[in-house]
Amino acid sequence: MKGNQIPRIKIEPNRTATDGKGASMLMKAYGVELDEWQRLIIDCWLGKDESGEYTVTSAGLSVPRQNGKNVCIEAREFYGLVINGEKILHTAHQVSTYKKAFRRLMAMFRDKKHPEIVKAVKKIREGVGEESIELVNGGLIEFKARSRQSARGFDGISLVVFDEAQEASDEQAEAILSVLSASATGTRQIIYAGTPPYTGCNGEVFRRFRQACI
């Protein structure tokens, strides 16, 4: 069975090019083939204007649970690390969620079927609260559970990912985004990815961003 591959609501700025195809091909080369709708998302997130700058500085993705949202995030992060050498902060509401994301990405960099990607790794830290992957090319991704202090000690971050974005509060977002505004790496991007807010969850940041886009 194949569901509808076109998002019900799709809003994005005009672009002249995209690195999305390269990101999709990279994931396929390392064992993950994206669905059509996931490729559409990556094309948007990695769209470029005439000057070569990314057209999307703040992006959102809202899909029900267990529908492949995390693959989109992995594709963006994997490409950013391997090709662009970006410094990335991946945040989630729960420790178990960011740990799952960390383990999935770490497995790609430890896949012995692809020795070239194993050699690209400078260091992997697995200690609780210190989970990170650092590459020889300078790329770095760190994983944190969100709190008022979760962004302390970070610098040069060019991509911030809010996983479980429906749970993010204004206080947490403000603290985390302070590292992005202090970045000197040029291109900056924020990705809010989550499920539609449900009764009882915070949802203030996610709802406001969605409404602003619409």
CORMODA-V656525 format. One record per residue. BURIAL is + if it has 24 or more other C-alpha atoms within 12 Angstrom, else -. Layout:
# CORMODA-V656525
BURIAL
BURIAL
This chain:
# CORMODA-V656525
-
-
-
-
-
-
-
-
-
-
-
+
-
-
-
-
-
+
+
+
+
+
+
+
-
+
+
-
-
+
-
+
-
+
+
-
+
+
+
+
+
+
+
+
+
+
+
+
-
-
-
-
-
+
+
+
+
+
+
+
+
+
+
-
-
-
-
+
+
+
+
+
+
+
+
+
+
+
+
+
+
+
+
+
+
+
+
+
+
+
+
+
+
+
+
-
+
+
+
-
+
+
-
-
+
+
-
+
+
-
-
-
-
-
-
-
+
+
-
+
+
-
+
+
-
-
-
-
-
-
+
+
+
+
+
-
-
+
+
+
+
+
+
+
+
+
+
-
-
+
+
-
-
+
+
+
+
+
+
+
+
+
+
+
+
+
+
+
+
-
-
+
+
-
+
+
+
+
+
+
+
-
-
-
-
-
+
+
+
+
+
+
+
+
+
+
+
-
-
-
-
-
+
-
+
+
+
-
+
+
-
-
-
-
